[in-house]
Every structure is written in structure tokens, then in C-alpha cells.
Amino acid sequence: MPRPLRVCDHALLRFLERVGGLDVEALRRQLAESLDRAASVAGQLGQREMTIAADGNHYIIVNGIVVTVLSPPMKPRRIKARRQ
């Protein structure tokens, strides 16, 4: 029996953007602008990996990139120190 079809994140994002008319780049800019001040302060303190709590959500940032967003019931884990 064939496996059910799955939709990858990239395809879903393109569907929302191209079929659903969602302005993905405007959302990206809005998110970056809303987190930029806190991320800049943490960066000045030498932090490259951080969690920013805002509006009940947690934004995980690694090397200046928002890598995921956790909703209120989700708990962020401590970022483990990476060996260099």
C-alpha cells in the first residue's frame, strides 16, 4: 500500500505565499523588526544563541537567525553549549 502524500515545509510556505496570497516577506520583516532590539542587546553581551520571550511566545535565535517559535504551552529547553 502506498504511503500517504506528505507536504514539506517549503511547499506549504510557497502554497501560502503563491496560492493563499500571504505576504511572507512582510511577515518576515515584521518578526525581525519586533525582535531586533532584544537580539542586538544580547549580541552586544556576546550571546550568539538566545531565547526571547515576547507576547507569551518564545523565539529561539541562533547566530542572528530566528530558527523556531514556541507557543505558550511549549517550554524552551536550555541551549546546550556547543564545543568549538
Biopython code that builds the backbone (N, CA, C, O; Angstrom):
import numpy as np
from Bio.PDB.StructureBuilder import StructureBuilder

atoms = [
    (1, "MET", "N", (0.848, -1.180, 0.000)),
    (1, "MET", "CA", (0.000, 0.000, 0.000)),
    (1, "MET", "C", (0.893, 1.242, 0.000)),
    (1, "MET", "O", (1.811, 1.333, 0.815)),
    (2, "PRO", "N", (0.645, 2.191, -0.890)),
    (2, "PRO", "CA", (1.477, 3.394, -0.933)),
    (2, "PRO", "C", (1.298, 4.253, 0.320)),
    (2, "PRO", "O", (0.227, 4.305, 0.924)),
    (3, "ARG", "N", (2.382, 4.915, 0.680)),
    (3, "ARG", "CA", (2.313, 5.821, 1.825)),
    (3, "ARG", "C", (1.486, 7.042, 1.465)),
    (3, "ARG", "O", (1.436, 7.432, 0.299)),
    (4, "PRO", "N", (0.828, 7.659, 2.462)),
    (4, "PRO", "CA", (0.067, 8.889, 2.176)),
    (4, "PRO", "C", (1.014, 10.022, 1.788)),
    (4, "PRO", "O", (2.145, 10.100, 2.269)),
    (5, "LEU", "N", (0.543, 10.870, 0.936)),
    (5, "LEU", "CA", (1.324, 12.015, 0.483)),
    (5, "LEU", "C", (1.587, 12.958, 1.644)),
    (5, "LEU", "O", (0.698, 13.221, 2.454)),
    (6, "ARG", "N", (2.813, 13.468, 1.724)),
    (6, "ARG", "CA", (3.174, 14.458, 2.735)),
    (6, "ARG", "C", (3.531, 15.758, 2.042)),
    (6, "ARG", "O", (3.907, 15.761, 0.870)),
    (7, "VAL", "N", (3.414, 16.860, 2.762)),
    (7, "VAL", "CA", (3.750, 18.184, 2.230)),
    (7, "VAL", "C", (4.890, 18.741, 3.070)),
    (7, "VAL", "O", (4.753, 18.883, 4.285)),
    (8, "CYS", "N", (6.022, 19.060, 2.427)),
    (8, "CYS", "CA", (7.170, 19.608, 3.170)),
    (8, "CYS", "C", (6.898, 21.065, 3.540)),
    (8, "CYS", "O", (6.002, 21.702, 2.986)),
    (9, "ASP", "N", (7.683, 21.581, 4.480)),
    (9, "ASP", "CA", (7.518, 22.960, 4.944)),
    (9, "ASP", "C", (7.685, 23.961, 3.802)),
    (9, "ASP", "O", (6.948, 24.944, 3.724)),
    (10, "HIS", "N", (8.650, 23.713, 2.920)),
    (10, "HIS", "CA", (8.897, 24.623, 1.801)),
    (10, "HIS", "C", (7.666, 24.714, 0.895)),
    (10, "HIS", "O", (7.259, 25.806, 0.500)),
    (11, "ALA", "N", (7.083, 23.569, 0.571)),
    (11, "ALA", "CA", (5.898, 23.560, -0.291)),
    (11, "ALA", "C", (4.722, 24.259, 0.387)),
    (11, "ALA", "O", (3.977, 24.995, -0.261)),
    (12, "LEU", "N", (4.556, 24.034, 1.671)),
    (12, "LEU", "CA", (3.465, 24.685, 2.397)),
    (12, "LEU", "C", (3.648, 26.198, 2.406)),
    (12, "LEU", "O", (2.693, 26.949, 2.207)),
    (13, "LEU", "N", (4.876, 26.635, 2.637)),
    (13, "LEU", "CA", (5.161, 28.069, 2.633)),
    (13, "LEU", "C", (4.869, 28.670, 1.261)),
    (13, "LEU", "O", (4.251, 29.731, 1.176)),
    (14, "ARG", "N", (5.302, 28.009, 0.188)),
    (14, "ARG", "CA", (5.044, 28.512, -1.166)),
    (14, "ARG", "C", (3.552, 28.519, -1.476)),
    (14, "ARG", "O", (3.072, 29.427, -2.155)),
    (15, "PHE", "N", (2.807, 27.523, -0.991)),
    (15, "PHE", "CA", (1.366, 27.491, -1.186)),
    (15, "PHE", "C", (0.722, 28.705, -0.518)),
    (15, "PHE", "O", (-0.104, 29.390, -1.121)),
    (16, "LEU", "N", (1.107, 28.964, 0.732)),
    (16, "LEU", "CA", (0.546, 30.111, 1.452)),
    (16, "LEU", "C", (0.862, 31.417, 0.736)),
    (16, "LEU", "O", (0.029, 32.321, 0.664)),
    (17, "GLU", "N", (2.073, 31.498, 0.211)),
    (17, "GLU", "CA", (2.525, 32.713, -0.451)),
    (17, "GLU", "C", (1.878, 32.880, -1.833)),
    (17, "GLU", "O", (1.350, 33.950, -2.137)),
    (18, "ARG", "N", (1.910, 31.848, -2.660)),
    (18, "ARG", "CA", (1.510, 31.970, -4.061)),
    (18, "ARG", "C", (0.039, 31.699, -4.308)),
    (18, "ARG", "O", (-0.558, 32.301, -5.200)),
    (19, "VAL", "N", (-0.547, 30.814, -3.541)),
    (19, "VAL", "CA", (-1.955, 30.488, -3.736)),
    (19, "VAL", "C", (-2.827, 31.256, -2.732)),
    (19, "VAL", "O", (-3.883, 31.787, -3.079)),
    (20, "GLY", "N", (-2.360, 31.300, -1.494)),
    (20, "GLY", "CA", (-3.134, 31.962, -0.445)),
    (20, "GLY", "C", (-2.962, 33.462, -0.389)),
    (20, "GLY", "O", (-3.718, 34.144, 0.303)),
    (21, "GLY", "N", (-1.966, 34.002, -1.117)),
    (21, "GLY", "CA", (-1.763, 35.443, -1.147)),
    (21, "GLY", "C", (-1.136, 36.022, 0.111)),
    (21, "GLY", "O", (-1.219, 37.229, 0.340)),
    (22, "LEU", "N", (-0.515, 35.188, 0.925)),
    (22, "LEU", "CA", (0.120, 35.657, 2.153)),
    (22, "LEU", "C", (1.444, 36.340, 1.816)),
    (22, "LEU", "O", (2.266, 35.767, 1.100)),
    (23, "ASP", "N", (1.660, 37.540, 2.313)),
    (23, "ASP", "CA", (2.904, 38.267, 2.067)),
    (23, "ASP", "C", (3.955, 37.799, 3.072)),
    (23, "ASP", "O", (4.118, 38.376, 4.146)),
    (24, "VAL", "N", (4.653, 36.749, 2.694)),
    (24, "VAL", "CA", (5.627, 36.105, 3.579)),
    (24, "VAL", "C", (6.768, 37.054, 3.935)),
    (24, "VAL", "O", (7.209, 37.089, 5.084)),
    (25, "GLU", "N", (7.244, 37.813, 2.970)),
    (25, "GLU", "CA", (8.368, 38.716, 3.231)),
    (25, "GLU", "C", (7.984, 39.828, 4.195)),
    (25, "GLU", "O", (8.806, 40.243, 5.012)),
    (26, "ALA", "N", (6.755, 40.316, 4.115)),
    (26, "ALA", "CA", (6.297, 41.337, 5.066)),
    (26, "ALA", "C", (6.239, 40.758, 6.475)),
    (26, "ALA", "O", (6.616, 41.426, 7.438)),
    (27, "LEU", "N", (5.772, 39.533, 6.599)),
    (27, "LEU", "CA", (5.750, 38.869, 7.911)),
    (27, "LEU", "C", (7.166, 38.659, 8.442)),
    (27, "LEU", "O", (7.427, 38.839, 9.631)),
    (28, "ARG", "N", (8.074, 38.277, 7.548)),
    (28, "ARG", "CA", (9.474, 38.069, 7.940)),
    (28, "ARG", "C", (10.071, 39.365, 8.470)),
    (28, "ARG", "O", (10.737, 39.370, 9.505)),
    (29, "ARG", "N", (9.832, 40.464, 7.759)),
    (29, "ARG", "CA", (10.351, 41.772, 8.210)),
    (29, "ARG", "C", (9.747, 42.178, 9.543)),
    (29, "ARG", "O", (10.453, 42.660, 10.428)),
    (30, "GLN", "N", (8.446, 41.987, 9.689)),
    (30, "GLN", "CA", (7.759, 42.359, 10.926)),
    (30, "GLN", "C", (8.320, 41.578, 12.112)),
    (30, "GLN", "O", (8.560, 42.153, 13.174)),
    (31, "LEU", "N", (8.528, 40.292, 11.941)),
    (31, "LEU", "CA", (9.071, 39.467, 13.015)),
    (31, "LEU", "C", (10.493, 39.902, 13.362)),
    (31, "LEU", "O", (10.831, 40.046, 14.537)),
    (32, "ALA", "N", (11.322, 40.109, 12.347)),
    (32, "ALA", "CA", (12.709, 40.529, 12.590)),
    (32, "ALA", "C", (12.764, 41.866, 13.314)),
    (32, "ALA", "O", (13.536, 42.037, 14.257)),
    (33, "GLU", "N", (11.943, 42.813, 12.871)),
    (33, "GLU", "CA", (11.931, 44.138, 13.496)),
    (33, "GLU", "C", (11.472, 44.073, 14.946)),
    (33, "GLU", "O", (11.994, 44.797, 15.793)),
    (34, "SER", "N", (10.509, 43.220, 15.238)),
    (34, "SER", "CA", (9.995, 43.151, 16.607)),
    (34, "SER", "C", (10.989, 42.515, 17.574)),
    (34, "SER", "O", (10.934, 42.781, 18.775)),
    (35, "LEU", "N", (11.889, 41.684, 17.073)),
    (35, "LEU", "CA", (12.856, 41.006, 17.942)),
    (35, "LEU", "C", (14.246, 41.631, 17.907)),
    (35, "LEU", "O", (15.102, 41.283, 18.721)),
    (36, "ASP", "N", (14.475, 42.539, 16.983)),
    (36, "ASP", "CA", (15.814, 43.059, 16.734)),
    (36, "ASP", "C", (16.453, 43.726, 17.944)),
    (36, "ASP", "O", (17.634, 43.503, 18.211)),
    (37, "ARG", "N", (15.717, 44.522, 18.668)),
    (37, "ARG", "CA", (16.314, 45.246, 19.798)),
    (37, "ARG", "C", (16.836, 44.285, 20.864)),
    (37, "ARG", "O", (17.969, 44.421, 21.325)),
    (38, "ALA", "N", (16.009, 43.313, 21.254)),
    (38, "ALA", "CA", (16.434, 42.353, 22.275)),
    (38, "ALA", "C", (17.612, 41.521, 21.781)),
    (38, "ALA", "O", (18.550, 41.263, 22.535)),
    (39, "ALA", "N", (17.570, 41.102, 20.519)),
    (39, "ALA", "CA", (18.663, 40.296, 19.972)),
    (39, "ALA", "C", (19.953, 41.106, 19.893)),
    (39, "ALA", "O", (21.037, 40.573, 20.129)),
    (40, "SER", "N", (19.840, 42.393, 19.564)),
    (40, "SER", "CA", (21.029, 43.249, 19.489)),
    (40, "SER", "C", (21.692, 43.402, 20.850)),
    (40, "SER", "O", (22.917, 43.347, 20.959)),
    (41, "VAL", "N", (20.885, 43.593, 21.883)),
    (41, "VAL", "CA", (21.432, 43.729, 23.239)),
    (41, "VAL", "C", (22.128, 42.444, 23.660)),
    (41, "VAL", "O", (23.234, 42.481, 24.199)),
    (42, "ALA", "N", (21.487, 41.312, 23.416)),
    (42, "ALA", "CA", (22.099, 40.029, 23.762)),
    (42, "ALA", "C", (23.384, 39.820, 22.969)),
    (42, "ALA", "O", (24.365, 39.298, 23.499)),
    (43, "GLY", "N", (23.382, 40.226, 21.701)),
    (43, "GLY", "CA", (24.584, 40.100, 20.880)),
    (43, "GLY", "C", (25.723, 40.951, 21.393)),
    (43, "GLY", "O", (26.882, 40.540, 21.329)),
    (44, "GLN", "N", (25.411, 42.145, 21.908)),
    (44, "GLN", "CA", (26.442, 43.009, 22.479)),
    (44, "GLN", "C", (27.062, 42.389, 23.723)),
    (44, "GLN", "O", (28.200, 42.690, 24.082)),
    (45, "LEU", "N", (26.300, 41.521, 24.374)),
    (45, "LEU", "CA", (26.805, 40.823, 25.566)),
    (45, "LEU", "C", (27.520, 39.528, 25.199)),
    (45, "LEU", "O", (27.926, 38.764, 26.074)),
    (46, "GLY", "N", (27.671, 39.288, 23.898)),
    (46, "GLY", "CA", (28.400, 38.113, 23.435)),
    (46, "GLY", "C", (27.555, 36.868, 23.250)),
    (46, "GLY", "O", (28.091, 35.784, 23.021)),
    (47, "GLN", "N", (26.253, 37.006, 23.344)),
    (47, "GLN", "CA", (25.372, 35.848, 23.183)),
    (47, "GLN", "C", (25.110, 35.596, 21.704)),
    (47, "GLN", "O", (24.672, 36.496, 20.987)),
    (48, "ARG", "N", (25.376, 34.379, 21.246)),
    (48, "ARG", "CA", (25.093, 34.015, 19.851)),
    (48, "ARG", "C", (23.847, 33.141, 19.761)),
    (48, "ARG", "O", (23.243, 33.020, 18.695)),
    (49, "GLU", "N", (23.465, 32.536, 20.880)),
    (49, "GLU", "CA", (22.257, 31.710, 20.946)),
    (49, "GLU", "C", (21.402, 32.228, 22.084)),
    (49, "GLU", "O", (21.888, 32.413, 23.200)),
    (50, "MET", "N", (20.119, 32.464, 21.801)),
    (50, "MET", "CA", (19.270, 33.072, 22.820)),
    (50, "MET", "C", (17.818, 32.686, 22.619)),
    (50, "MET", "O", (17.407, 32.258, 21.541)),
    (51, "THR", "N", (17.057, 32.849, 23.686)),
    (51, "THR", "CA", (15.615, 32.704, 23.642)),
    (51, "THR", "C", (15.023, 34.041, 24.056)),
    (51, "THR", "O", (15.349, 34.564, 25.121)),
    (52, "ILE", "N", (14.158, 34.592, 23.223)),
    (52, "ILE", "CA", (13.487, 35.844, 23.539)),
    (52, "ILE", "C", (12.024, 35.530, 23.817)),
    (52, "ILE", "O", (11.336, 34.947, 22.980)),
    (53, "ALA", "N", (11.557, 35.920, 24.994)),
    (53, "ALA", "CA", (10.147, 35.734, 25.356)),
    (53, "ALA", "C", (9.409, 37.027, 25.053)),
    (53, "ALA", "O", (9.778, 38.096, 25.537)),
    (54, "ALA", "N", (8.353, 36.915, 24.239)),
    (54, "ALA", "CA", (7.547, 38.091, 23.899)),
    (54, "ALA", "C", (6.123, 37.646, 23.591)),
    (54, "ALA", "O", (5.906, 36.682, 22.856)),
    (55, "ASP", "N", (5.171, 38.347, 24.152)),
    (55, "ASP", "CA", (3.749, 38.064, 23.912)),
    (55, "ASP", "C", (3.381, 36.622, 24.229)),
    (55, "ASP", "O", (2.513, 36.041, 23.576)),
    (56, "GLY", "N", (4.038, 36.044, 25.227)),
    (56, "GLY", "CA", (3.736, 34.681, 25.629)),
    (56, "GLY", "C", (4.431, 33.611, 24.808)),
    (56, "GLY", "O", (4.353, 32.430, 25.149)),
    (57, "ASN", "N", (5.100, 33.989, 23.748)),
    (57, "ASN", "CA", (5.812, 33.040, 22.893)),
    (57, "ASN", "C", (7.308, 33.105, 23.168)),
    (57, "ASN", "O", (7.797, 34.069, 23.756)),
    (58, "HIS", "N", (8.024, 32.083, 22.744)),
    (58, "HIS", "CA", (9.483, 32.066, 22.863)),
    (58, "HIS", "C", (10.078, 31.952, 21.467)),
    (58, "HIS", "O", (9.711, 31.067, 20.694)),
    (59, "TYR", "N", (10.997, 32.853, 21.157)),
    (59, "TYR", "CA", (11.653, 32.894, 19.859)),
    (59, "TYR", "C", (13.089, 32.432, 20.062)),
    (59, "TYR", "O", (13.839, 33.045, 20.821)),
    (60, "ILE", "N", (13.471, 31.361, 19.389)),
    (60, "ILE", "CA", (14.815, 30.801, 19.528)),
    (60, "ILE", "C", (15.672, 31.371, 18.406)),
    (60, "ILE", "O", (15.339, 31.243, 17.227)),
    (61, "ILE", "N", (16.786, 32.007, 18.790)),
    (61, "ILE", "CA", (17.665, 32.672, 17.834)),
    (61, "ILE", "C", (19.063, 32.088, 17.965)),
    (61, "ILE", "O", (19.614, 31.995, 19.062)),
    (62, "VAL", "N", (19.626, 31.697, 16.825)),
    (62, "VAL", "CA", (20.977, 31.141, 16.775)),
    (62, "VAL", "C", (21.744, 31.878, 15.683)),
    (62, "VAL", "O", (21.331, 31.890, 14.523)),
    (63, "ASN", "N", (22.854, 32.486, 16.059)),
    (63, "ASN", "CA", (23.705, 33.215, 15.109)),
    (63, "ASN", "C", (22.918, 34.227, 14.278)),
    (63, "ASN", "O", (23.119, 34.337, 13.068)),
    (64, "GLY", "N", (22.024, 34.962, 14.934)),
    (64, "GLY", "CA", (21.286, 36.009, 14.263)),
    (64, "GLY", "C", (20.132, 35.539, 13.398)),
    (64, "GLY", "O", (19.602, 36.319, 12.606)),
    (65, "ILE", "N", (19.729, 34.284, 13.530)),
    (65, "ILE", "CA", (18.630, 33.735, 12.734)),
    (65, "ILE", "C", (17.562, 33.183, 13.671)),
    (65, "ILE", "O", (17.862, 32.376, 14.551)),
    (66, "VAL", "N", (16.324, 33.612, 13.485)),
    (66, "VAL", "CA", (15.212, 33.035, 14.243)),
    (66, "VAL", "C", (14.990, 31.639, 13.664)),
    (66, "VAL", "O", (14.586, 31.497, 12.510)),
    (67, "VAL", "N", (15.258, 30.607, 14.474)),
    (67, "VAL", "CA", (15.174, 29.236, 13.960)),
    (67, "VAL", "C", (13.864, 28.547, 14.291)),
    (67, "VAL", "O", (13.476, 27.603, 13.603)),
    (68, "THR", "N", (13.171, 28.998, 15.334)),
    (68, "THR", "CA", (11.850, 28.447, 15.635)),
    (68, "THR", "C", (11.109, 29.359, 16.595)),
    (68, "THR", "O", (11.694, 30.240, 17.225)),
    (69, "VAL", "N", (9.820, 29.131, 16.691)),
    (69, "VAL", "CA", (8.949, 29.883, 17.596)),
    (69, "VAL", "C", (8.147, 28.868, 18.392)),
    (69, "VAL", "O", (7.545, 27.959, 17.820)),
    (70, "LEU", "N", (8.138, 29.018, 19.710)),
    (70, "LEU", "CA", (7.402, 28.117, 20.585)),
    (70, "LEU", "C", (6.185, 28.843, 21.142)),
    (70, "LEU", "O", (6.302, 29.954, 21.659)),
    (71, "SER", "N", (5.028, 28.219, 21.038)),
    (71, "SER", "CA", (3.796, 28.800, 21.561)),
    (71, "SER", "C", (3.757, 28.639, 23.084)),
    (71, "SER", "O", (4.557, 27.886, 23.639)),
    (72, "PRO", "N", (2.837, 29.337, 23.771)),
    (72, "PRO", "CA", (2.827, 29.333, 25.235)),
    (72, "PRO", "C", (2.867, 27.957, 25.913)),
    (72, "PRO", "O", (3.576, 27.816, 26.909)),
    (73, "PRO", "N", (2.150, 26.940, 25.434)),
    (73, "PRO", "CA", (2.244, 25.673, 26.165)),
    (73, "PRO", "C", (3.577, 24.946, 25.982)),
    (73, "PRO", "O", (3.892, 24.027, 26.737)),
    (74, "MET", "N", (4.351, 25.351, 24.991)),
    (74, "MET", "CA", (5.652, 24.707, 24.744)),
    (74, "MET", "C", (6.710, 25.363, 25.620)),
    (74, "MET", "O", (6.720, 26.583, 25.784)),
    (75, "LYS", "N", (7.578, 24.569, 26.169)),
    (75, "LYS", "CA", (8.630, 25.080, 27.047)),
    (75, "LYS", "C", (9.976, 25.044, 26.328)),
    (75, "LYS", "O", (10.368, 24.007, 25.793)),
    (76, "PRO", "N", (10.684, 26.176, 26.314)),
    (76, "PRO", "CA", (12.007, 26.158, 25.680)),
    (76, "PRO", "C", (12.995, 25.371, 26.526)),
    (76, "PRO", "O", (12.960, 25.422, 27.756)),
    (77, "ARG", "N", (13.863, 24.653, 25.862)),
    (77, "ARG", "CA", (14.942, 23.940, 26.552)),
    (77, "ARG", "C", (16.130, 24.867, 26.643)),
    (77, "ARG", "O", (16.289, 25.797, 25.852)),
    (78, "ARG", "N", (16.954, 24.589, 27.622)),
    (78, "ARG", "CA", (18.194, 25.362, 27.706)),
    (78, "ARG", "C", (19.033, 25.043, 26.506)),
    (78, "ARG", "O", (19.123, 23.889, 26.085)),
    (79, "ILE", "N", (19.648, 26.062, 25.951)),
    (79, "ILE", "CA", (20.531, 25.857, 24.808)),
    (79, "ILE", "C", (21.830, 25.278, 25.341)),
    (79, "ILE", "O", (22.470, 25.866, 26.212)),
    (80, "LYS", "N", (22.211, 24.141, 24.822)),
    (80, "LYS", "CA", (23.443, 23.481, 25.263)),
    (80, "LYS", "C", (24.649, 24.195, 24.646)),
    (80, "LYS", "O", (24.623, 24.611, 23.488)),
    (81, "ALA", "N", (25.689, 24.320, 25.441)),
    (81, "ALA", "CA", (26.915, 24.921, 24.942)),
    (81, "ALA", "C", (27.495, 24.026, 23.847)),
    (81, "ALA", "O", (27.578, 22.808, 24.007)),
    (82, "ARG", "N", (27.887, 24.630, 22.757)),
    (82, "ARG", "CA", (28.473, 23.876, 21.653)),
    (82, "ARG", "C", (29.988, 23.868, 21.802)),
    (82, "ARG", "O", (30.595, 24.863, 22.198)),
    (83, "ARG", "N", (30.575, 22.746, 21.482)),
    (83, "ARG", "CA", (32.032, 22.667, 21.505)),
    (83, "ARG", "C", (32.585, 23.317, 20.257)),
    (83, "ARG", "O", (32.045, 23.151, 19.163)),
    (84, "GLN", "N", (33.654, 24.050, 20.426)),
    (84, "GLN", "CA", (34.216, 24.753, 19.266)),
    (84, "GLN", "C", (35.531, 24.168, 18.865)),
    (84, "GLN", "O", (36.149, 24.634, 17.908)),
]
sb = StructureBuilder()
sb.init_structure("model")
sb.init_model(0)
sb.init_chain("A")
sb.init_seg("    ")
for serial, (resi, resn, name, xyz) in enumerate(atoms, 1):
    if name == "N":
        sb.init_residue(resn, " ", resi, " ")
    sb.init_atom(name, np.array(xyz, "f"), 0.0, 1.0, " ", f" {name:<3s}", serial, name[0])
structure = sb.get_structure()
